[in-house]
Each structure stands twice: as C-alpha cells, then as structure tokens.
Amino acid sequence: MYAISSDGQEVAFTSNHDEVEAISTNNEIFIVPITGGEAKKISASPGSDDTPLYSPDGKYIAWRMQKRAGFESDKFNLVIYDRKSSEIRNLTENLDRWVGSFIWTPDSHAMCFTAENEGEAPISCVNLDGKAPWQIVAGHNDDLAMTSDGQSLLFTKMTIAHPNEIYKIRWTPVASAGSSAVDRKQLATAPDGEALTHLNDRVLSQVSMQALEPFWFTGAANTKVEGFILKPPDFDASKKYPVKFIIHGGPQTMWGDLWSYRWNFELFAAN
C-alpha cells in the first residue's frame, strides 16, 4: 500500500501507529522524501485510510477512506488530497457503494474505480468535481491499470463460469482540447470490454456450466435482498432437486457472478 510520485521524489505509504494495531482500523497515509527523512501524516480520518495513488500530473494523491473508527465494514470512499493546499475532498460522498480498486485517468481530470453492486463489480468513473459517477464497464471487475501510452484501460474480469482473465477497453483522448472533464463518449469499445487473455478457455470448454439467475426477496426491516439460483448441468424443470443453501455472514464480501476456488458454486450445483 505505497506509491511513488510521478517525479520520483516522494513516497506515500499506509501505516498504522496505534498502540494495539491488531484491534485498530486506523490506518493512515504518510508521505516521505524518497531520499529519506521524517514522514508526514496527511490523512485525517479516524477510520482506515489506505492505498495511496499519485495523479499523473503530480497535483493530487488519491486513497480509500473510511469515516468510522474501529468498524471494518464501514463504506470505503474515494478521496483526493491536494498536495499544494492539503485539502481533502471526498469524490464518492453521495455514492452508496464501497470503492474497491481505482486508477487515475491519463489527464488527471477524473478517476475510474470498481464498486460491488448487485452481484457484480462494474467499473465507473467520477470527475474531480465529485458529481455523480457513471458506469463504463459491466460485470465483476478488478485490478485496474492504464497502459503507458494512455490509450487503453486494463482490468481483470471473472464470472461464475470462469476465473480472472485480462480485459481492456479503448481510452481515446477527450474530443474537446483542454476540457477539464472526461467526455463520456470517449469510452468503451464494448460494455464488457475485450478479452486479451484466454488462459482457461480450453479447460472450461470441456465443462458443462449454468448461468447465475438473480432473484429478490424481502429481508429484515422490509429490506430488499438479492439472492442467486444456480441450476445443475442438464437441468430438467419437470424434476425435483435438492437445494444447497449457501450464506456468508459478511458484511465485507458478497456472493454474486464471481469465480471461487474455495466456494465454487458450479461444482456445488453439479454434484
């Protein structure tokens, strides 16, 4: 959880200085010259601050921030720190989702991030003004990276039927020169992206698997809760089948359209 500034002169890193670290969530962001010296704390939240990332233009440091002390499952916000004024701004204050991985756009005018939602983790972008984010890639995605030429956004994608492969979408320059905001029309060759790797295709082509079927039910306090049904291979609607009911307490994780080597739903349904 550290990053190096674009000019190579500074390091930002995550550290927990509480006396009993094992029961503390109060990770903080520090900066220090790359030549060494005294580290300076720049975060201010009593919750966790982690995963710093410098903007390409060197003006900002972004990180994930939780507001509440001692609460591991508090919402992770995406914040930016102005290196000149020391101001910290929350870009996802009004987004009711937990920010996962994130990346700066090449022009430093916006950020893209993943956030779990209804069994997936789509990629969205938000401008530095903090207005409502917009989605650019559907599915369960992670591990965002930008190519060195700034022309493609890379990411991993999984489904219940295959583990992670590497995907990309084309990232073309903003049409209007000097624009201070990302043009939404500049994005996405396809809503799911283009697969660059096919490491598992040969093996998985020999396996019969079903698609995940979402459904909704009413839970505690009349809250709408999403569940998923997975049928076995060669499912026959005229027959009755036993049901395996899989629930995980969370609340820091979710079930959904994702692959797992430990909790493999396709295997559970198949046998």
Secondary structure, DSSP 8 states (H G I E B T S, - for coil): -EEE-TTSSEEEEEE---SSGGG----EEEEEETT----EE----SS-EEEEEE-TTSSEEEEEE--STT-TTS--EEEEEETTT--EEETTTT--S-EEEEEE-TTSSEEEEEE-BTTBB-EEEEETT----EEEE-SEEEEEEE-TTSSEEEEEEEETTEEEEEEEEE----SSTT-SS--GGG--SSTT-EE---TTHHHHTTS-----EEEEEE-GGG-EEEEEE---TT--TTS-----------SS---SS---SSS-HHHHHH-
